[in-house]
Structure formats: C-alpha cells, structure tokens
Amino acid sequence: MLWRGDVLVVRWVDRLGRNYQDVIDTSGDFMRRAALATKSFASSC
C-alpha cells in the first residue's frame, strides 16, 4: 500500500502492468491518489 509522501521507484514502465491498458490504468490510479511521477536520467547500468 502506498501512502501520501511515499516514493515508488519503477525501473521499467512495463512493470506497472501486463499490457498497455494496465499501465495506463495503474498510472491513472496513482495520479488519482496524488502520487508524483518523475523521469530519471540516471544510468541504467
């Protein structure tokens, strides 16, 4: 369970769902719960 102020780190966006619609639905759910999404430019090595 995520709470306001928590940070969820997802290395690959496809880990948020089994298909495109799952990813969209999960992202929408996070946004409704006031979660923030950021893009990291860190090396993936």
Backbone hydrogen bonds in HBPLUS format (Angstrom, degrees):
<---DONOR---> <-ACCEPTOR-->    atom                        ^
c    i                          cat <-CA-CA->   ^        H-A-AA   ^      H-
h    n   atom  resd res      DA  || num        DHA   H-A  angle D-A-AA Bond
n    s   type  num  typ     dist DA aas  dist angle  dist       angle   num
A0006-ASP N   A0003-TRP O   2.84 MM   3  5.48 163.5  1.87 146.8 148.4     1
A0015-ARG N   A0012-TRP O   3.00 MM   3  5.72 165.2  2.02 121.6 126.4     2
A0016-LEU N   A0013-VAL O   3.00 MM   3  5.77 169.5  2.01 126.5 128.9     3
A0023-VAL N   A0019-ASN O   3.10 MM   4  6.46 158.3  2.15 156.7 162.8     4
A0024-ILE N   A0020-TYR O   3.00 MM   4  6.31 160.6  2.04 153.8 159.0     5
A0025-ASP N   A0021-GLN O   2.85 MM   4  6.03 165.2  1.87 152.6 156.8     6
A0026-THR N   A0022-ASP O   2.84 MM   4  5.99 163.8  1.87 151.9 156.4     7
A0027-SER N   A0023-VAL O   2.91 MM   4  6.01 163.1  1.94 148.1 153.3     8
A0028-GLY N   A0024-ILE O   2.91 MM   4  6.07 158.4  1.95 148.1 154.4     9
A0029-ASP N   A0025-ASP O   2.92 MM   4  6.15 150.7  2.01 145.0 153.1    10
A0030-PHE N   A0026-THR O   2.98 MM   4  6.31 158.7  2.03 151.4 156.4    11
A0031-MET N   A0027-SER O   2.98 MM   4  6.27 157.9  2.03 149.2 155.3    12
A0032-ARG N   A0028-GLY O   2.92 MM   4  6.16 154.0  1.99 148.0 154.8    13
A0033-ARG N   A0029-ASP O   3.10 MM   4  6.33 138.1  2.29 140.6 151.6    14
A0033-ARG N   A0030-PHE O   3.09 MM   3  5.08 127.6  2.38  94.2 108.3    15
A0035-ALA N   A0030-PHE O   2.87 MM   5  5.15 162.6  1.90 149.1 147.3    16
A0034-ALA N   A0031-MET O   3.02 MM   3  4.98 156.9  2.07 107.6 109.9    17
